[in-house]
Amino acid sequence: MSKKNYLATIVCDPRGADGSTDEMIPMLSEIIRETDGEVTKVQSQGSHEFSYPQKKNLKLGIYIQFDIKGDPQMPSRLKEKLKLEKKVDRVLIECR
């Protein structure tokens, strides 16, 4: 099966002890590998305020972008796996 390139933007909750980018990147990279994705590049975009907060007490998030290679079903598996993570607020995966 052919692999495709994807850009995944993951927004994390910065609150709490395990909210730093240095701790989130290895954890998210491992989740991507568990869903048969190959991380080719990671870029921290820093924290930004939300235009439309989904939660009343969460006004900003840490944005992390991953360049990923994987099969066509990998994005749906990754989204399902990330739904279980409490620190992940939003996920956007697009094909490149």
C-alpha positions in Angstrom: 0.0 0.0 0.0 1.4 3.4 -0.9 2.2 5.9 1.8 1.0 9.5 1.7 2.3 12.6 3.3 0.2 14.4 5.9 0.5 17.5 8.0 -1.0 17.1 11.4 -1.6 20.1 13.6 -2.3 19.1 17.2 -3.5 21.7 19.8 -2.6 20.8 23.4 -3.9 22.1 26.7 -1.1 24.1 28.3 -2.4 23.8 31.9 -0.9 21.4 34.4 2.6 19.9 35.0 2.7 17.9 31.8 1.6 20.7 29.5 5.0 21.8 28.2 6.0 21.3 24.6 9.1 19.4 25.5 7.0 16.7 27.2 4.2 16.7 24.7 6.3 16.1 21.5 7.7 12.7 22.5 4.4 11.5 23.8 2.5 12.6 20.6 5.3 11.1 18.4 4.9 7.8 20.1 1.2 7.8 19.5 1.8 8.5 15.8 4.2 5.6 15.6 1.6 3.3 17.3 -0.9 4.2 14.5 1.7 3.1 11.9 2.7 6.7 11.0 6.3 7.9 10.4 7.2 11.3 11.8 9.5 13.1 9.4 9.4 16.6 11.0 8.2 18.3 14.1 7.7 22.0 14.6 6.4 23.8 17.6 4.2 26.8 16.7 4.0 28.1 20.2 0.9 29.1 22.1 -2.0 31.1 20.6 -5.3 32.3 21.8 -8.4 30.7 20.3 -10.8 32.9 18.3 -13.6 30.6 19.3 -12.9 28.8 22.6 -14.7 25.5 22.9 -14.3 25.3 26.6 -15.0 28.3 28.9 -11.8 28.0 31.0 -9.5 27.2 28.1 -8.6 30.4 26.2 -5.3 29.3 24.5 -3.5 26.2 23.3 0.0 25.0 22.3 0.1 24.3 18.6 2.5 21.5 17.4 2.8 20.5 13.7 3.9 17.0 12.6 4.9 16.0 9.0 3.8 12.4 8.8 4.0 9.5 6.3 1.4 6.8 6.5 -1.2 4.8 4.8 -4.6 6.3 3.9 -6.3 4.9 7.0 -3.6 6.3 9.4 -5.3 9.7 9.9 -8.6 8.2 11.1 -6.7 5.8 13.5 -4.6 8.7 14.8 -7.7 10.9 15.5 -9.4 8.1 17.4 -6.3 7.5 19.5 -5.8 11.2 20.2 -9.4 11.5 21.4 -8.4 9.5 24.5 -5.6 11.9 25.4 -6.8 14.5 28.0 -4.1 17.0 27.1 -5.1 17.1 23.3 -7.8 19.7 22.6 -8.0 19.8 18.8 -6.6 17.8 15.8 -6.4 18.8 12.2 -4.8 16.3 9.7 -4.5 17.3 6.0 -3.1 15.4 3.0 -0.1 17.1 1.3 
